[in-house]
Amino acid sequence: MSKIKQDKIPMTLEDNVMKVALEQGVIENEFNWKLVRERDGLTNQSKEVMWVEWNEEGRFKSKHDEPAIGRSLIMSPFNQFFTWQTTSLTEVLEVRDNFLKFRTNNSVYELWKLNAND
């Protein structure tokens, strides 16, 4: 069975309207972070991110501003309705200014800091 790789995910009408509104300055970009999952291009954006450490029972232990092995990335809002949570980070693959590529228990992600001035 062959696997078809999609280079671009088609934009919806809503995506296009949002893009034009951002470009024209009609609305302000409220997102500071973009997370892309490598295997399927799934993209999530958020204003803030945090890294969560788990205890031996798999329960919340502490939150952090920096990534480390064993921590999961959570994208805002930070309540029971968070937008995305990765499984635990297992390996840092690449680090550049405003960019982190990392592997979790089941995926590879690219995390981009969009507003470098913040």
Biopython code that builds the backbone (N, CA, C, O; Angstrom):
import numpy as np
from Bio.PDB.StructureBuilder import StructureBuilder

atoms = [
    (1, "MET", "N", (0.843, -1.168, 0.000)),
    (1, "MET", "CA", (0.000, 0.000, 0.000)),
    (1, "MET", "C", (0.895, 1.240, 0.000)),
    (1, "MET", "O", (1.774, 1.373, 0.851)),
    (2, "SER", "N", (0.674, 2.134, -0.941)),
    (2, "SER", "CA", (1.500, 3.336, -1.011)),
    (2, "SER", "C", (0.948, 4.418, -0.092)),
    (2, "SER", "O", (-0.248, 4.478, 0.193)),
    (3, "LYS", "N", (1.840, 5.248, 0.348)),
    (3, "LYS", "CA", (1.470, 6.342, 1.240)),
    (3, "LYS", "C", (1.628, 7.645, 0.469)),
    (3, "LYS", "O", (2.716, 7.952, -0.017)),
    (4, "ILE", "N", (0.561, 8.402, 0.356)),
    (4, "ILE", "CA", (0.598, 9.665, -0.362)),
    (4, "ILE", "C", (0.996, 10.759, 0.608)),
    (4, "ILE", "O", (0.387, 10.925, 1.665)),
    (5, "LYS", "N", (2.029, 11.502, 0.235)),
    (5, "LYS", "CA", (2.499, 12.589, 1.081)),
    (5, "LYS", "C", (1.886, 13.891, 0.585)),
    (5, "LYS", "O", (1.989, 14.225, -0.595)),
    (6, "GLN", "N", (1.253, 14.615, 1.483)),
    (6, "GLN", "CA", (0.687, 15.903, 1.122)),
    (6, "GLN", "C", (1.669, 16.989, 1.498)),
    (6, "GLN", "O", (2.037, 17.126, 2.665)),
    (7, "ASP", "N", (2.101, 17.770, 0.501)),
    (7, "ASP", "CA", (3.014, 18.871, 0.773)),
    (7, "ASP", "C", (2.274, 20.055, 1.389)),
    (7, "ASP", "O", (2.810, 20.763, 2.242)),
    (8, "LYS", "N", (1.050, 20.256, 0.950)),
    (8, "LYS", "CA", (0.274, 21.368, 1.471)),
    (8, "LYS", "C", (-1.106, 20.864, 1.862)),
    (8, "LYS", "O", (-1.727, 20.086, 1.137)),
    (9, "ILE", "N", (-1.570, 21.313, 3.000)),
    (9, "ILE", "CA", (-2.916, 21.001, 3.426)),
    (9, "ILE", "C", (-3.809, 22.108, 2.885)),
    (9, "ILE", "O", (-3.526, 23.283, 3.117)),
    (10, "PRO", "N", (-4.880, 21.770, 2.170)),
    (10, "PRO", "CA", (-5.711, 22.804, 1.562)),
    (10, "PRO", "C", (-6.291, 23.760, 2.610)),
    (10, "PRO", "O", (-6.693, 23.347, 3.697)),
    (11, "MET", "N", (-6.320, 25.032, 2.256)),
    (11, "MET", "CA", (-6.879, 26.042, 3.150)),
    (11, "MET", "C", (-8.385, 26.086, 2.971)),
    (11, "MET", "O", (-8.887, 26.003, 1.849)),
    (12, "THR", "N", (-9.101, 26.215, 4.069)),
    (12, "THR", "CA", (-10.543, 26.381, 4.003)),
    (12, "THR", "C", (-10.863, 27.850, 3.747)),
    (12, "THR", "O", (-9.976, 28.699, 3.835)),
    (13, "LEU", "N", (-12.111, 28.156, 3.434)),
    (13, "LEU", "CA", (-12.528, 29.536, 3.237)),
    (13, "LEU", "C", (-12.262, 30.346, 4.499)),
    (13, "LEU", "O", (-11.833, 31.498, 4.428)),
    (14, "GLU", "N", (-12.519, 29.737, 5.659)),
    (14, "GLU", "CA", (-12.271, 30.420, 6.934)),
    (14, "GLU", "C", (-10.785, 30.742, 7.101)),
    (14, "GLU", "O", (-10.437, 31.827, 7.567)),
    (15, "ASP", "N", (-9.906, 29.809, 6.726)),
    (15, "ASP", "CA", (-8.464, 30.050, 6.797)),
    (15, "ASP", "C", (-8.067, 31.219, 5.902)),
    (15, "ASP", "O", (-7.283, 32.077, 6.307)),
    (16, "ASN", "N", (-8.610, 31.253, 4.679)),
    (16, "ASN", "CA", (-8.295, 32.328, 3.744)),
    (16, "ASN", "C", (-8.762, 33.683, 4.267)),
    (16, "ASN", "O", (-8.026, 34.667, 4.189)),
    (17, "VAL", "N", (-9.968, 33.737, 4.792)),
    (17, "VAL", "CA", (-10.493, 34.989, 5.342)),
    (17, "VAL", "C", (-9.616, 35.459, 6.496)),
    (17, "VAL", "O", (-9.300, 36.645, 6.589)),
    (18, "MET", "N", (-9.222, 34.547, 7.371)),
    (18, "MET", "CA", (-8.360, 34.875, 8.507)),
    (18, "MET", "C", (-7.005, 35.388, 8.013)),
    (18, "MET", "O", (-6.491, 36.378, 8.533)),
    (19, "LYS", "N", (-6.432, 34.724, 7.021)),
    (19, "LYS", "CA", (-5.133, 35.127, 6.482)),
    (19, "LYS", "C", (-5.195, 36.540, 5.911)),
    (19, "LYS", "O", (-4.317, 37.358, 6.188)),
    (20, "VAL", "N", (-6.212, 36.832, 5.124)),
    (20, "VAL", "CA", (-6.358, 38.162, 4.527)),
    (20, "VAL", "C", (-6.565, 39.212, 5.614)),
    (20, "VAL", "O", (-5.980, 40.294, 5.547)),
    (21, "ALA", "N", (-7.383, 38.908, 6.606)),
    (21, "ALA", "CA", (-7.639, 39.857, 7.699)),
    (21, "ALA", "C", (-6.361, 40.152, 8.476)),
    (21, "ALA", "O", (-6.123, 41.300, 8.852)),
    (22, "LEU", "N", (-5.546, 39.148, 8.720)),
    (22, "LEU", "CA", (-4.268, 39.348, 9.405)),
    (22, "LEU", "C", (-3.324, 40.188, 8.559)),
    (22, "LEU", "O", (-2.689, 41.117, 9.059)),
    (23, "GLU", "N", (-3.235, 39.853, 7.262)),
    (23, "GLU", "CA", (-2.339, 40.592, 6.360)),
    (23, "GLU", "C", (-2.727, 42.059, 6.242)),
    (23, "GLU", "O", (-1.855, 42.921, 6.143)),
    (24, "GLN", "N", (-4.021, 42.353, 6.252)),
    (24, "GLN", "CA", (-4.498, 43.722, 6.095)),
    (24, "GLN", "C", (-4.570, 44.472, 7.421)),
    (24, "GLN", "O", (-4.911, 45.654, 7.452)),
    (25, "GLY", "N", (-4.253, 43.793, 8.503)),
    (25, "GLY", "CA", (-4.258, 44.444, 9.805)),
    (25, "GLY", "C", (-5.640, 44.653, 10.400)),
    (25, "GLY", "O", (-5.798, 45.405, 11.361)),
    (26, "VAL", "N", (-6.645, 43.987, 9.830)),
    (26, "VAL", "CA", (-8.011, 44.110, 10.341)),
    (26, "VAL", "C", (-8.112, 43.476, 11.728)),
    (26, "VAL", "O", (-8.795, 43.994, 12.612)),
    (27, "ILE", "N", (-7.432, 42.364, 11.901)),
    (27, "ILE", "CA", (-7.355, 41.730, 13.212)),
    (27, "ILE", "C", (-5.895, 41.506, 13.558)),
    (27, "ILE", "O", (-5.042, 41.429, 12.674)),
    (28, "GLU", "N", (-5.616, 41.404, 14.834)),
    (28, "GLU", "CA", (-4.251, 41.188, 15.300)),
    (28, "GLU", "C", (-4.017, 39.704, 15.512)),
    (28, "GLU", "O", (-4.898, 38.992, 15.994)),
    (29, "ASN", "N", (-2.817, 39.234, 15.148)),
    (29, "ASN", "CA", (-2.476, 37.833, 15.361)),
    (29, "ASN", "C", (-2.334, 37.578, 16.853)),
    (29, "ASN", "O", (-1.449, 38.134, 17.503)),
    (30, "GLU", "N", (-3.198, 36.742, 17.389)),
    (30, "GLU", "CA", (-3.160, 36.446, 18.818)),
    (30, "GLU", "C", (-2.291, 35.238, 19.145)),
    (30, "GLU", "O", (-2.180, 34.856, 20.310)),
    (31, "PHE", "N", (-1.679, 34.638, 18.142)),
    (31, "PHE", "CA", (-0.881, 33.450, 18.360)),
    (31, "PHE", "C", (0.606, 33.779, 18.391)),
    (31, "PHE", "O", (1.111, 34.508, 17.537)),
    (32, "ASN", "N", (1.289, 33.238, 19.373)),
    (32, "ASN", "CA", (2.735, 33.405, 19.498)),
    (32, "ASN", "C", (3.489, 32.130, 19.153)),
    (32, "ASN", "O", (4.696, 32.168, 18.913)),
    (33, "TRP", "N", (2.786, 30.997, 19.127)),
    (33, "TRP", "CA", (3.423, 29.695, 18.935)),
    (33, "TRP", "C", (2.677, 28.883, 17.880)),
    (33, "TRP", "O", (1.453, 28.954, 17.771)),
    (34, "LYS", "N", (3.444, 28.107, 17.101)),
    (34, "LYS", "CA", (2.859, 27.185, 16.129)),
    (34, "LYS", "C", (3.540, 25.838, 16.299)),
    (34, "LYS", "O", (4.768, 25.756, 16.313)),
    (35, "LEU", "N", (2.749, 24.788, 16.427)),
    (35, "LEU", "CA", (3.240, 23.420, 16.576)),
    (35, "LEU", "C", (2.786, 22.615, 15.367)),
    (35, "LEU", "O", (1.602, 22.606, 15.031)),
    (36, "VAL", "N", (3.734, 21.934, 14.707)),
    (36, "VAL", "CA", (3.412, 21.119, 13.531)),
    (36, "VAL", "C", (3.859, 19.694, 13.790)),
    (36, "VAL", "O", (5.019, 19.442, 14.116)),
    (37, "ARG", "N", (2.915, 18.754, 13.639)),
    (37, "ARG", "CA", (3.256, 17.337, 13.774)),
    (37, "ARG", "C", (3.754, 16.833, 12.431)),
    (37, "ARG", "O", (3.082, 17.009, 11.414)),
    (38, "GLU", "N", (4.919, 16.211, 12.415)),
    (38, "GLU", "CA", (5.594, 15.831, 11.173)),
    (38, "GLU", "C", (4.828, 14.820, 10.339)),
    (38, "GLU", "O", (4.765, 14.965, 9.119)),
    (39, "ARG", "N", (4.249, 13.809, 10.949)),
    (39, "ARG", "CA", (3.695, 12.695, 10.169)),
    (39, "ARG", "C", (2.495, 13.068, 9.310)),
    (39, "ARG", "O", (2.273, 12.457, 8.264)),
    (40, "ASP", "N", (1.711, 14.070, 9.739)),
    (40, "ASP", "CA", (0.511, 14.409, 8.977)),
    (40, "ASP", "C", (0.308, 15.908, 8.774)),
    (40, "ASP", "O", (-0.689, 16.322, 8.183)),
    (41, "GLY", "N", (1.238, 16.719, 9.255)),
    (41, "GLY", "CA", (1.131, 18.162, 9.068)),
    (41, "GLY", "C", (0.121, 18.845, 9.958)),
    (41, "GLY", "O", (-0.143, 20.036, 9.791)),
    (42, "LEU", "N", (-0.458, 18.109, 10.912)),
    (42, "LEU", "CA", (-1.419, 18.712, 11.828)),
    (42, "LEU", "C", (-0.774, 19.922, 12.487)),
    (42, "LEU", "O", (0.338, 19.828, 13.007)),
    (43, "THR", "N", (-1.464, 21.055, 12.469)),
    (43, "THR", "CA", (-0.921, 22.296, 12.997)),
    (43, "THR", "C", (-1.832, 22.848, 14.075)),
    (43, "THR", "O", (-3.051, 22.887, 13.913)),
    (44, "ASN", "N", (-1.233, 23.275, 15.175)),
    (44, "ASN", "CA", (-1.955, 23.943, 16.263)),
    (44, "ASN", "C", (-1.216, 25.227, 16.588)),
    (44, "ASN", "O", (0.011, 25.288, 16.506)),
    (45, "GLN", "N", (-1.968, 26.248, 16.957)),
    (45, "GLN", "CA", (-1.378, 27.525, 17.346)),
    (45, "GLN", "C", (-1.923, 27.927, 18.704)),
    (45, "GLN", "O", (-3.044, 27.574, 19.072)),
    (46, "SER", "N", (-1.109, 28.673, 19.443)),
    (46, "SER", "CA", (-1.570, 29.152, 20.747)),
    (46, "SER", "C", (-0.837, 30.423, 21.134)),
    (46, "SER", "O", (0.208, 30.755, 20.575)),
    (47, "LYS", "N", (-1.397, 31.115, 22.084)),
    (47, "LYS", "CA", (-0.776, 32.331, 22.587)),
    (47, "LYS", "C", (0.405, 31.980, 23.491)),
    (47, "LYS", "O", (1.444, 32.639, 23.438)),
    (48, "GLU", "N", (0.251, 30.953, 24.315)),
    (48, "GLU", "CA", (1.278, 30.552, 25.278)),
    (48, "GLU", "C", (1.493, 29.047, 25.205)),
    (48, "GLU", "O", (0.637, 28.307, 24.720)),
    (49, "VAL", "N", (2.640, 28.609, 25.690)),
    (49, "VAL", "CA", (2.929, 27.186, 25.850)),
    (49, "VAL", "C", (3.549, 26.968, 27.225)),
    (49, "VAL", "O", (4.138, 27.879, 27.808)),
    (50, "MET", "N", (3.409, 25.766, 27.724)),
    (50, "MET", "CA", (4.117, 25.378, 28.948)),
    (50, "MET", "C", (4.477, 23.912, 28.849)),
    (50, "MET", "O", (3.862, 23.147, 28.105)),
    (51, "TRP", "N", (5.483, 23.537, 29.613)),
    (51, "TRP", "CA", (5.963, 22.165, 29.646)),
    (51, "TRP", "C", (5.592, 21.574, 30.997)),
    (51, "TRP", "O", (5.883, 22.159, 32.040)),
    (52, "VAL", "N", (4.951, 20.412, 30.974)),
    (52, "VAL", "CA", (4.446, 19.785, 32.195)),
    (52, "VAL", "C", (5.263, 18.544, 32.513)),
    (52, "VAL", "O", (5.530, 17.713, 31.645)),
    (53, "GLU", "N", (5.653, 18.440, 33.774)),
    (53, "GLU", "CA", (6.395, 17.270, 34.270)),
    (53, "GLU", "C", (5.421, 16.370, 35.020)),
    (53, "GLU", "O", (4.540, 16.842, 35.739)),
    (54, "TRP", "N", (5.599, 15.064, 34.839)),
    (54, "TRP", "CA", (4.695, 14.078, 35.449)),
    (54, "TRP", "C", (5.432, 13.294, 36.532)),
    (54, "TRP", "O", (6.648, 13.115, 36.457)),
    (55, "ASN", "N", (4.690, 12.827, 37.543)),
    (55, "ASN", "CA", (5.309, 11.997, 38.571)),
    (55, "ASN", "C", (5.306, 10.527, 38.121)),
    (55, "ASN", "O", (4.898, 10.219, 37.001)),
    (56, "GLU", "N", (5.755, 9.639, 38.986)),
    (56, "GLU", "CA", (5.872, 8.222, 38.646)),
    (56, "GLU", "C", (4.531, 7.571, 38.331)),
    (56, "GLU", "O", (4.483, 6.584, 37.597)),
    (57, "GLU", "N", (3.445, 8.109, 38.873)),
    (57, "GLU", "CA", (2.105, 7.565, 38.619)),
    (57, "GLU", "C", (1.454, 8.180, 37.380)),
    (57, "GLU", "O", (0.315, 7.854, 37.048)),
    (58, "GLY", "N", (2.189, 9.085, 36.687)),
    (58, "GLY", "CA", (1.636, 9.732, 35.500)),
    (58, "GLY", "C", (0.739, 10.905, 35.807)),
    (58, "GLY", "O", (-0.043, 11.333, 34.957)),
    (59, "ARG", "N", (0.843, 11.434, 37.021)),
    (59, "ARG", "CA", (0.042, 12.602, 37.414)),
    (59, "ARG", "C", (0.898, 13.857, 37.394)),
    (59, "ARG", "O", (2.126, 13.791, 37.456)),
    (60, "PHE", "N", (0.229, 15.003, 37.306)),
    (60, "PHE", "CA", (0.913, 16.289, 37.270)),
    (60, "PHE", "C", (1.863, 16.440, 38.455)),
    (60, "PHE", "O", (1.502, 16.175, 39.602)),
    (61, "LYS", "N", (3.100, 16.876, 38.145)),
    (61, "LYS", "CA", (4.088, 17.116, 39.186)),
    (61, "LYS", "C", (4.422, 18.604, 39.256)),
    (61, "LYS", "O", (4.372, 19.205, 40.329)),
    (62, "SER", "N", (4.770, 19.208, 38.089)),
    (62, "SER", "CA", (5.103, 20.633, 38.068)),
    (62, "SER", "C", (5.058, 21.161, 36.633)),
    (62, "SER", "O", (5.081, 20.392, 35.672)),
    (63, "LYS", "N", (4.994, 22.485, 36.510)),
    (63, "LYS", "CA", (4.993, 23.103, 35.185)),
    (63, "LYS", "C", (6.276, 23.911, 35.009)),
    (63, "LYS", "O", (6.868, 24.389, 35.976)),
    (64, "HIS", "N", (6.694, 24.054, 33.737)),
    (64, "HIS", "CA", (7.961, 24.701, 33.422)),
    (64, "HIS", "C", (7.823, 25.545, 32.155)),
    (64, "HIS", "O", (6.906, 25.344, 31.359)),
    (65, "ASP", "N", (8.749, 26.493, 31.983)),
    (65, "ASP", "CA", (8.808, 27.311, 30.772)),
    (65, "ASP", "C", (9.717, 26.698, 29.714)),
    (65, "ASP", "O", (9.644, 27.076, 28.545)),
    (66, "GLU", "N", (10.564, 25.766, 30.104)),
    (66, "GLU", "CA", (11.556, 25.181, 29.200)),
    (66, "GLU", "C", (11.293, 23.695, 28.971)),
    (66, "GLU", "O", (10.827, 22.998, 29.872)),
    (67, "PRO", "N", (11.595, 23.209, 27.760)),
    (67, "PRO", "CA", (11.444, 21.777, 27.494)),
    (67, "PRO", "C", (12.542, 20.962, 28.170)),
    (67, "PRO", "O", (13.634, 21.469, 28.428)),
    (68, "ALA", "N", (12.245, 19.705, 28.452)),
    (68, "ALA", "CA", (13.219, 18.756, 28.982)),
    (68, "ALA", "C", (12.670, 17.354, 28.752)),
    (68, "ALA", "O", (11.462, 17.167, 28.607)),
    (69, "ILE", "N", (13.555, 16.385, 28.721)),
    (69, "ILE", "CA", (13.153, 14.992, 28.541)),
    (69, "ILE", "C", (12.142, 14.632, 29.636)),
    (69, "ILE", "O", (12.350, 14.922, 30.814)),
    (70, "GLY", "N", (11.047, 13.996, 29.216)),
    (70, "GLY", "CA", (10.017, 13.571, 30.155)),
    (70, "GLY", "C", (8.871, 14.558, 30.323)),
    (70, "GLY", "O", (7.854, 14.221, 30.928)),
    (71, "ARG", "N", (9.018, 15.778, 29.794)),
    (71, "ARG", "CA", (7.958, 16.782, 29.901)),
    (71, "ARG", "C", (7.064, 16.761, 28.663)),
    (71, "ARG", "O", (7.511, 16.421, 27.568)),
    (72, "SER", "N", (5.802, 17.126, 28.850)),
    (72, "SER", "CA", (4.840, 17.246, 27.753)),
    (72, "SER", "C", (4.575, 18.711, 27.473)),
    (72, "SER", "O", (4.557, 19.534, 28.388)),
    (73, "LEU", "N", (4.370, 19.034, 26.208)),
    (73, "LEU", "CA", (4.017, 20.393, 25.812)),
    (73, "LEU", "C", (2.514, 20.563, 25.870)),
    (73, "LEU", "O", (1.770, 19.729, 25.354)),
    (74, "ILE", "N", (2.062, 21.641, 26.495)),
    (74, "ILE", "CA", (0.643, 21.991, 26.501)),
    (74, "ILE", "C", (0.513, 23.381, 25.908)),
    (74, "ILE", "O", (1.260, 24.297, 26.251)),
    (75, "MET", "N", (-0.459, 23.521, 25.005)),
    (75, "MET", "CA", (-0.711, 24.811, 24.361)),
    (75, "MET", "C", (-1.948, 25.443, 24.993)),
    (75, "MET", "O", (-2.894, 24.745, 25.359)),
    (76, "SER", "N", (-1.931, 26.779, 25.120)),
    (76, "SER", "CA", (-3.014, 27.510, 25.780)),
    (76, "SER", "C", (-4.307, 27.416, 24.977)),
    (76, "SER", "O", (-4.290, 27.175, 23.770)),
    (77, "PRO", "N", (-5.430, 27.612, 25.671)),
    (77, "PRO", "CA", (-5.567, 28.062, 27.056)),
    (77, "PRO", "C", (-5.248, 26.952, 28.042)),
    (77, "PRO", "O", (-5.400, 25.770, 27.733)),
    (78, "PHE", "N", (-4.809, 27.338, 29.223)),
    (78, "PHE", "CA", (-4.395, 26.360, 30.235)),
    (78, "PHE", "C", (-5.523, 26.090, 31.221)),
    (78, "PHE", "O", (-5.498, 26.561, 32.358)),
    (79, "ASN", "N", (-6.492, 25.340, 30.778)),
    (79, "ASN", "CA", (-7.591, 24.900, 31.641)),
    (79, "ASN", "C", (-8.012, 23.524, 31.144)),
    (79, "ASN", "O", (-7.262, 22.885, 30.406)),
    (80, "GLN", "N", (-9.178, 23.061, 31.526)),
    (80, "GLN", "CA", (-9.594, 21.729, 31.089)),
    (80, "GLN", "C", (-9.847, 21.674, 29.583)),
    (80, "GLN", "O", (-10.099, 20.601, 29.034)),
    (81, "PHE", "N", (-9.781, 22.829, 28.912)),
    (81, "PHE", "CA", (-10.019, 22.883, 27.474)),
    (81, "PHE", "C", (-8.771, 23.287, 26.700)),
    (81, "PHE", "O", (-8.880, 23.971, 25.682)),
    (82, "PHE", "N", (-7.582, 22.879, 27.159)),
    (82, "PHE", "CA", (-6.348, 23.210, 26.450)),
    (82, "PHE", "C", (-6.466, 22.763, 25.002)),
    (82, "PHE", "O", (-7.207, 21.828, 24.699)),
    (83, "THR", "N", (-5.730, 23.432, 24.092)),
    (83, "THR", "CA", (-5.865, 23.134, 22.673)),
    (83, "THR", "C", (-5.080, 21.899, 22.239)),
    (83, "THR", "O", (-5.495, 21.198, 21.316)),
    (84, "TRP", "N", (-3.944, 21.624, 22.898)),
    (84, "TRP", "CA", (-3.159, 20.468, 22.485)),
    (84, "TRP", "C", (-2.185, 20.081, 23.585)),
    (84, "TRP", "O", (-1.651, 20.936, 24.293)),
    (85, "GLN", "N", (-1.963, 18.781, 23.717)),
    (85, "GLN", "CA", (-0.954, 18.266, 24.637)),
    (85, "GLN", "C", (-0.218, 17.141, 23.939)),
    (85, "GLN", "O", (-0.838, 16.229, 23.393)),
    (86, "THR", "N", (1.107, 17.205, 23.957)),
    (86, "THR", "CA", (1.896, 16.124, 23.379)),
    (86, "THR", "C", (2.139, 15.057, 24.452)),
    (86, "THR", "O", (1.942, 15.294, 25.644)),
    (87, "THR", "N", (2.565, 13.896, 24.003)),
    (87, "THR", "CA", (3.073, 12.911, 24.959)),
    (87, "THR", "C", (4.451, 13.394, 25.412)),
    (87, "THR", "O", (4.922, 14.430, 24.942)),
    (88, "SER", "N", (5.086, 12.684, 26.289)),
    (88, "SER", "CA", (6.351, 13.127, 26.881)),
    (88, "SER", "C", (7.477, 13.220, 25.861)),
    (88, "SER", "O", (7.627, 12.362, 24.992)),
    (89, "LEU", "N", (8.263, 14.282, 25.988)),
    (89, "LEU", "CA", (9.418, 14.518, 25.136)),
    (89, "LEU", "C", (10.466, 13.441, 25.421)),
    (89, "LEU", "O", (10.815, 13.188, 26.574)),
    (90, "THR", "N", (10.962, 12.812, 24.355)),
    (90, "THR", "CA", (11.979, 11.767, 24.523)),
    (90, "THR", "C", (13.338, 12.166, 23.954)),
    (90, "THR", "O", (14.365, 11.618, 24.353)),
    (91, "GLU", "N", (13.346, 13.134, 23.006)),
    (91, "GLU", "CA", (14.607, 13.527, 22.377)),
    (91, "GLU", "C", (14.462, 14.906, 21.743)),
    (91, "GLU", "O", (13.462, 15.191, 21.085)),
    (92, "VAL", "N", (15.461, 15.757, 21.942)),
    (92, "VAL", "CA", (15.525, 17.049, 21.247)),
    (92, "VAL", "C", (16.335, 16.813, 19.980)),
    (92, "VAL", "O", (17.486, 16.382, 20.043)),
    (93, "LEU", "N", (15.731, 17.096, 18.828)),
    (93, "LEU", "CA", (16.367, 16.819, 17.540)),
    (93, "LEU", "C", (17.100, 18.028, 16.959)),
    (93, "LEU", "O", (18.134, 17.878, 16.307)),
    (94, "GLU", "N", (16.561, 19.227, 17.199)),
    (94, "GLU", "CA", (17.185, 20.433, 16.642)),
    (94, "GLU", "C", (16.725, 21.646, 17.437)),
    (94, "GLU", "O", (15.563, 21.749, 17.830)),
    (95, "VAL", "N", (17.659, 22.559, 17.666)),
    (95, "VAL", "CA", (17.351, 23.807, 18.360)),
    (95, "VAL", "C", (17.952, 24.958, 17.564)),
    (95, "VAL", "O", (19.144, 24.954, 17.256)),
    (96, "ARG", "N", (17.123, 25.941, 17.234)),
    (96, "ARG", "CA", (17.565, 27.179, 16.589)),
    (96, "ARG", "C", (16.811, 28.322, 17.248)),
    (96, "ARG", "O", (15.912, 28.097, 18.058)),
    (97, "ASP", "N", (17.183, 29.555, 16.898)),
    (97, "ASP", "CA", (16.427, 30.695, 17.406)),
    (97, "ASP", "C", (14.962, 30.527, 17.028)),
    (97, "ASP", "O", (14.639, 30.336, 15.856)),
    (98, "ASN", "N", (14.094, 30.595, 17.999)),
    (98, "ASN", "CA", (12.645, 30.549, 17.790)),
    (98, "ASN", "C", (12.149, 29.243, 17.161)),
    (98, "ASN", "O", (11.091, 29.228, 16.531)),
    (99, "PHE", "N", (12.901, 28.145, 17.325)),
    (99, "PHE", "CA", (12.517, 26.871, 16.725)),
    (99, "PHE", "C", (13.039, 25.710, 17.564)),
    (99, "PHE", "O", (14.177, 25.726, 18.033)),
    (100, "LEU", "N", (12.177, 24.696, 17.745)),
    (100, "LEU", "CA", (12.567, 23.477, 18.445)),
    (100, "LEU", "C", (11.934, 22.296, 17.713)),
    (100, "LEU", "O", (10.723, 22.274, 17.493)),
    (101, "LYS", "N", (12.746, 21.326, 17.341)),
    (101, "LYS", "CA", (12.234, 20.083, 16.761)),
    (101, "LYS", "C", (12.493, 18.999, 17.788)),
    (101, "LYS", "O", (13.613, 18.848, 18.277)),
    (102, "PHE", "N", (11.451, 18.243, 18.115)),
    (102, "PHE", "CA", (11.589, 17.241, 19.165)),
    (102, "PHE", "C", (10.747, 16.010, 18.887)),
    (102, "PHE", "O", (9.768, 16.057, 18.142)),
    (103, "ARG", "N", (11.151, 14.908, 19.502)),
    (103, "ARG", "CA", (10.442, 13.629, 19.400)),
    (103, "ARG", "C", (9.751, 13.365, 20.734)),
    (103, "ARG", "O", (10.301, 13.618, 21.806)),
    (104, "THR", "N", (8.535, 12.851, 20.632)),
    (104, "THR", "CA", (7.814, 12.418, 21.833)),
    (104, "THR", "C", (7.680, 10.900, 21.774)),
    (104, "THR", "O", (8.283, 10.253, 20.918)),
    (105, "ASN", "N", (6.892, 10.336, 22.681)),
    (105, "ASN", "CA", (6.690, 8.888, 22.687)),
    (105, "ASN", "C", (6.138, 8.366, 21.362)),
    (105, "ASN", "O", (6.394, 7.219, 20.997)),
    (106, "ASN", "N", (5.372, 9.206, 20.629)),
    (106, "ASN", "CA", (4.753, 8.689, 19.406)),
    (106, "ASN", "C", (4.778, 9.620, 18.200)),
    (106, "ASN", "O", (4.181, 9.290, 17.176)),
    (107, "SER", "N", (5.449, 10.777, 18.280)),
    (107, "SER", "CA", (5.449, 11.717, 17.159)),
    (107, "SER", "C", (6.719, 12.567, 17.152)),
    (107, "SER", "O", (7.465, 12.619, 18.130)),
    (108, "VAL", "N", (6.938, 13.232, 16.012)),
    (108, "VAL", "CA", (7.983, 14.244, 15.892)),
    (108, "VAL", "C", (7.274, 15.568, 15.628)),
    (108, "VAL", "O", (6.369, 15.641, 14.797)),
    (109, "TYR", "N", (7.693, 16.619, 16.345)),
    (109, "TYR", "CA", (7.055, 17.932, 16.237)),
    (109, "TYR", "C", (8.078, 19.012, 15.951)),
    (109, "TYR", "O", (9.257, 18.890, 16.284)),
    (110, "GLU", "N", (7.590, 20.081, 15.319)),
    (110, "GLU", "CA", (8.343, 21.318, 15.173)),
    (110, "GLU", "C", (7.554, 22.400, 15.897)),
    (110, "GLU", "O", (6.366, 22.591, 15.638)),
    (111, "LEU", "N", (8.222, 23.107, 16.804)),
    (111, "LEU", "CA", (7.597, 24.191, 17.558)),
    (111, "LEU", "C", (8.257, 25.496, 17.138)),
    (111, "LEU", "O", (9.476, 25.638, 17.229)),
    (112, "TRP", "N", (7.455, 26.444, 16.680)),
    (112, "TRP", "CA", (7.931, 27.736, 16.187)),
    (112, "TRP", "C", (7.456, 28.847, 17.092)),
    (112, "TRP", "O", (6.274, 28.908, 17.428)),
    (113, "LYS", "N", (8.351, 29.727, 17.494)),
    (113, "LYS", "CA", (7.995, 30.971, 18.203)),
    (113, "LYS", "C", (7.731, 31.996, 17.119)),
    (113, "LYS", "O", (8.657, 32.389, 16.410)),
    (114, "LEU", "N", (6.474, 32.445, 16.971)),
    (114, "LEU", "CA", (6.084, 33.304, 15.855)),
    (114, "LEU", "C", (6.450, 34.773, 16.082)),
    (114, "LEU", "O", (6.892, 35.450, 15.154)),
    (115, "ASN", "N", (6.273, 35.252, 17.276)),
    (115, "ASN", "CA", (6.559, 36.646, 17.591)),
    (115, "ASN", "C", (7.857, 36.716, 18.360)),
    (115, "ASN", "O", (7.861, 36.736, 19.590)),
    (116, "ALA", "N", (8.958, 36.754, 17.634)),
    (116, "ALA", "CA", (10.289, 36.680, 18.235)),
    (116, "ALA", "C", (10.594, 37.857, 19.158)),
    (116, "ALA", "O", (11.497, 37.772, 19.991)),
    (117, "ASN", "N", (9.853, 38.948, 19.018)),
    (117, "ASN", "CA", (10.109, 40.132, 19.847)),
    (117, "ASN", "C", (9.525, 40.012, 21.249)),
    (117, "ASN", "O", (9.850, 40.811, 22.127)),
    (118, "ASP", "N", (8.670, 39.023, 21.464)),
    (118, "ASP", "CA", (8.026, 38.857, 22.789)),
    (118, "ASP", "C", (8.952, 38.202, 23.772)),
    (118, "ASP", "O", (8.576, 37.988, 24.924)),
]
sb = StructureBuilder()
sb.init_structure("model")
sb.init_model(0)
sb.init_chain("A")
sb.init_seg("    ")
for serial, (resi, resn, name, xyz) in enumerate(atoms, 1):
    if name == "N":
        sb.init_residue(resn, " ", resi, " ")
    sb.init_atom(name, np.array(xyz, "f"), 0.0, 1.0, " ", f" {name:<3s}", serial, name[0])
structure = sb.get_structure()
